[in-house]
C-alpha cells in the first residue's frame, strides 16, 4: 500500500510505501485485505527538522500487481487539537490506531475520533 499526500505544505514524495500483504486468489475468489495506517506514518520533517503531521487529504494507492483492476480511494485525514477526523471512500474500511493506544474501527464516510 502506498500513500500520497495530496496537498502538503512542502514537496513530498509522489507516493510513500506504508505496508504490504501478499495474498493468493483463485479465479473468481474475493478476499478482504486490511491495512493499519497510524498518524505517525503521515508525519514528515519540516523546514526546522521537526516532525509534523498536517491535516489534509491522502490518497491510498494499492499496488495490485498481476490484477486487471487498480482501485484507489481518497482518504481524508484532518487533525486538530480536539481530535482526528477521517473520511474513507465508499466501500473502504479500516482501523485507526489512536496515539493513546486504543483502536477505532473505521467504515466508509466521515468519523471524528
N, C-alpha and C positions, 0 to 999 in steps of 0.2 A: 504494500500500500504506500503510495506517495501522497504527500500533501503539498499544496501550493498556497502561499499567502497571496491573495488576490490584490490587496491594496496596502501593502506595507509602507511604512514611512521612509524606509531606506531600501536600497537594492538588495533583494534576496534571491536565492536560487530559484530557478523556474519550477523545480519540484524537489522535495526532500523525502528521502526514504524513511518510513516510520515503522515498518514491520512487514512480516510475510507469513503466509500459511500455504503449505503445499497440500493440495487435495487432488484426488484422482476420481474421475467421473466415468461412468459407463454411458453409452449413448442414451439420451433422454433423461438421465438422472439429474436431480437438483439437490444441491447442498447449501446450507446457510453457513457463511463464513463471517466471523465477528472479529473486529479489531478494537483494542482498547487504546485510545489516544488520551494522554494526560496533558493538562495545560502546559506543563514544562516542555513538552515536545514542540510547542508553538513558540517557545522563547528564543530570543536571539540577543547577541551583544550589540548594544547601541554604540553611538559615536564615542561615549565616555567609558566604553568597555564594561558596562553594567548590563546584567540580564534584564530583558524587557519582554513583557507579554502585552501585545496590543489587541484591542478589540478589533473586530473586523470579520471579513469573510475568508474562509479557507475552502479550497476545492479538494475533494477526495478523488484521487486518481488511481483506481485499481490497475494493476499490471496483469492483464489476463492473457498471458502467452498461451498460444495453442487454442484460443477460442475464437469464435466468429464475432462476438459482440464485445464492445468495450463501454459498459455503462459508467457513468460518473455522476456525481451529485455535488451540489454546493452545500457546504457545511458552514453555517454562520455561527461564530463564537464571539460573544461580546462579554467583556469583563469590566466590572466596576467595583468599587469598594463594597457595595451592597450585595454582590454576588455575580454569578455567571448566568448568561442567557445563551442557550444553544438551540439552533434550528437545524433540523435534519430534513432532507428531501423526502418526498413520498416514497414509501417502501423501504426506507433505511432505518435500522435500529442500531443501538449501541449501548455502551455503558460508560458513564462519566465517573472517573476516579477523582474525588474531591481532594484538594491538598490536605484537608484534615483527616484523610484516611478512609472515609466511607465511600461506597459506590452508589450510584443512582442509575437505574435503567432508563434508557432514552428510546423514544419512539419518534416516528415522523411528526413534524410540526415543531413548535417552539415551546421550550421549557425553561423556567428560571429556577436556578438552584442556589 
